[in-house]
């Protein structure tokens, strides 16, 4: 009788665990995703002062700023936060929450030819430095 009771309790435990994980998966799948918001864990939030034009590149979790024109950028005048990582496979990145007196545009999507690097160009139309912010999401 004892082996049967152990078997039954083990089976019930497995079924209970499976049911709990199915319920959690269904809740996650049913959770609404708001339009225009980045998914948690998959974005770059960037803020910085731009004089004329820069390019912000993201590869995996590494963020670099390349000055195209204007004065160099001081570290205390920029902030980059990467949540998650940009995968080493082709993905489509998009800009969200763009702020600043000029243009912010994606100039390269990550693919094999650029070693899976996303590049965003920020161009200031003002005659002096101005603050820009954007979220790059994938």
Secondary structure, DSSP 8 states (H G I E B T S, - for coil): -HHHHHHHHHHHHHHHHHHHHHHHHHHHHHS---TT---TTSEEEEEEEESSEEEEEEETTEEEEEEEESS---GGGEEEEEES---SS----EEEEEESSEEEEEEE---GGGTSEEEEEEEE-SSS-EEEEEEEE-
